[in-house]
Amino acid sequence: MNYNWNWNIFFEDAPDGAGTYLDSLFAGLKWTLATAGTGWVIALLIGLVIGTLRTVPNKWLVRLANAYVELFRNIPLIVQMFMWYFVFPEVLPTAWGDALKQMPNAPFITAALSLGFFTSARVAVQVSTGIQALPRGQRMAGVALGLTLPQTYRYVLLPMAFRIIIPSLTNEVAAIIKNSSVALSIGLIELTASARSMQEFSFQTFEAYSAATLIYLIVSVIAILLSNLLEKTLRVPGFIAAGSAK
């Protein structure tokens, strides 16, 4: 059976009323970027807190932070999305659960939260690794200056640690963009879901997924280039080289 190639399919009207199939793909891209962007903000904020707690002197805080990392890092993302979307509203009081189910854009909110918590565990590991990679003298210098422990983290340790971990955070940015495709499993019409819808309506499988692949590639490359630019801007000359030479 010969496949009927039709690259003009992108300019034909889509049955979802969004315009052409190309318009549908770009609409899906907007949801992908919104979901990944919101999830990344959540991941960065929570990951910063949890990663910092993993390095404090208090053993109980360290254990709680480590438990958080192990919990969210080792449960598959799709399972977490199902738990947030289908299970969590059912275990709440009926009124609360019904309110969650009736929220506008519930799939988007659920996907962003799931991505945020899942990625925050990975960011926390990067943050704690960056802090631990710093020379002990920096922490001691903060204490010698009369800074409290929170002030030492805020003004001395975290600014330097973030400059070290920017390359690894770049990988997480690319990963969260790709992981957002899992949101189709709870009904969010993001890029992958739009490509699947195009394939189901037009039967042009290769064209639909080739376009989605190309769009994902372009977006990921742009994100990586911007992250690399940020890394070069914030790099401390000679710091990493000096640290690795010890």
SVG drawing of the C-alpha trace seen along z (x, -y; Angstrom):
<svg xmlns="http://www.w3.org/2000/svg" viewBox="-20 -41 64 43">
<polyline fill="none" stroke="black" stroke-width="0.4" points="0.0,0.0 1.5,-3.3 1.4,-6.3 -0.2,-9.4 2.1,-12.3 0.4,-15.7 2.4,-18.5 -0.3,-21.0 -2.4,-19.5 -1.2,-22.2 -3.0,-24.9 -6.4,-23.0 -9.1,-23.9 -9.1,-21.9 -12.4,-20.5 -11.8,-21.9 -12.6,-25.4 -9.2,-26.8 -8.4,-27.6 -6.0,-25.6 -4.1,-22.5 -1.0,-24.8 -3.1,-27.1 -4.0,-24.2 -0.4,-23.2 0.6,-26.7 -2.3,-26.8 -1.0,-23.6 2.5,-25.2 1.1,-28.1 -0.3,-25.6 3.0,-23.7 5.0,-26.9 2.5,-28.1 2.5,-24.7 6.3,-24.3 6.9,-27.9 4.5,-27.8 5.9,-24.4 9.4,-25.8 8.6,-28.7 7.1,-26.3 10.0,-23.9 12.6,-26.7 11.0,-28.2 10.3,-24.9 13.6,-23.3 15.5,-26.3 13.9,-25.8 14.2,-22.1 17.8,-22.1 18.9,-24.6 17.3,-22.6 19.3,-19.5 22.5,-21.3 21.5,-22.9 23.0,-21.7 19.5,-20.6 19.3,-16.8 15.5,-16.7 15.2,-19.3 17.7,-17.5 15.7,-14.2 12.4,-15.9 14.0,-17.5 15.6,-14.2 12.2,-12.5 10.6,-15.1 13.2,-14.6 12.9,-10.8 9.1,-10.9 8.6,-13.2 11.7,-12.1 10.9,-8.4 7.2,-8.4 6.7,-8.6 5.4,-11.9 2.3,-10.4 1.3,-8.7 1.7,-12.0 -0.6,-13.7 -3.2,-11.0 -3.0,-11.3 -3.4,-15.1 -6.2,-15.0 -8.2,-11.9 -7.4,-10.9 -6.7,-14.1 -10.2,-15.7 -11.8,-12.4 -10.0,-12.3 -10.9,-15.9 -14.3,-16.9 -17.0,-16.7 -17.4,-20.5 -13.7,-21.0 -13.3,-18.1 -16.3,-19.4 -14.8,-22.9 -11.5,-21.5 -13.2,-19.5 -15.1,-22.5 -12.2,-24.9 -11.6,-26.5 -8.5,-25.0 -8.2,-22.3 -6.0,-20.1 -3.6,-23.1 -3.4,-23.8 -2.9,-20.1 -0.3,-19.7 1.7,-22.7 1.6,-21.6 2.6,-18.1 5.5,-19.3 6.5,-21.8 6.6,-19.2 8.3,-16.5 11.0,-18.9 11.5,-20.6 12.9,-17.4 15.5,-17.4 16.2,-21.1 16.7,-20.5 19.4,-18.0 21.2,-20.5 20.9,-23.3 22.2,-21.1 25.1,-19.8 26.0,-23.4 26.1,-24.5 28.2,-21.5 30.6,-22.2 31.6,-25.5 34.7,-25.7 34.0,-25.6 35.7,-28.9 32.8,-30.7 30.4,-29.5 33.0,-30.3 33.6,-33.7 29.9,-34.5 29.9,-33.5 33.1,-35.6 31.3,-38.6 28.6,-38.2 25.9,-37.0 23.2,-34.7 22.8,-31.3 19.9,-32.5 21.9,-35.6 25.0,-33.5 22.9,-31.4 21.2,-34.4 24.2,-36.6 27.1,-34.2 26.3,-30.6 23.2,-30.6 24.4,-33.3 27.6,-31.4 25.9,-28.0 23.4,-29.1 26.3,-30.2 27.8,-26.7 24.5,-24.8 23.2,-26.8 24.5,-24.2 22.6,-21.4 19.5,-23.6 19.7,-24.1 19.0,-20.4 16.1,-20.6 14.6,-23.5 14.7,-21.3 13.4,-18.3 10.3,-20.2 9.4,-21.3 9.5,-17.7 7.8,-16.4 4.8,-18.7 3.7,-16.3 2.5,-14.0 -0.3,-16.5 -2.2,-15.1 -3.1,-12.1 -5.3,-14.4 -6.9,-16.2 -4.7,-19.2 -4.6,-20.1 -0.9,-21.0 1.4,-20.4 1.6,-16.6 -2.2,-16.4 -2.7,-18.8 -0.5,-16.7 -2.4,-13.5 -5.7,-15.3 -4.4,-16.3 -3.3,-12.7 -6.7,-11.3 -8.7,-13.8 -6.5,-13.9 -4.7,-10.5 -1.5,-12.3 0.6,-10.7 4.0,-11.5 3.3,-15.1 1.6,-15.7 4.3,-14.3 7.1,-15.6 5.8,-19.1 5.5,-18.5 9.0,-17.1 10.4,-20.1 8.6,-22.6 9.8,-20.8 13.4,-20.8 13.3,-24.6 11.8,-25.5 14.4,-23.3 17.3,-24.7 16.2,-28.3 15.8,-27.6 19.3,-26.0 20.9,-28.9 19.3,-31.4 20.5,-29.4 24.0,-29.2 24.0,-33.0 22.9,-33.4 25.7,-31.0 28.3,-33.1 26.9,-36.3 27.0,-35.1 30.1,-33.0 32.8,-33.7 36.1,-33.7 38.4,-31.0 36.2,-29.9 35.1,-26.5 38.5,-25.8 40.1,-26.7 37.7,-24.5 38.2,-21.5 42.0,-21.8 42.0,-21.1"/>
</svg>
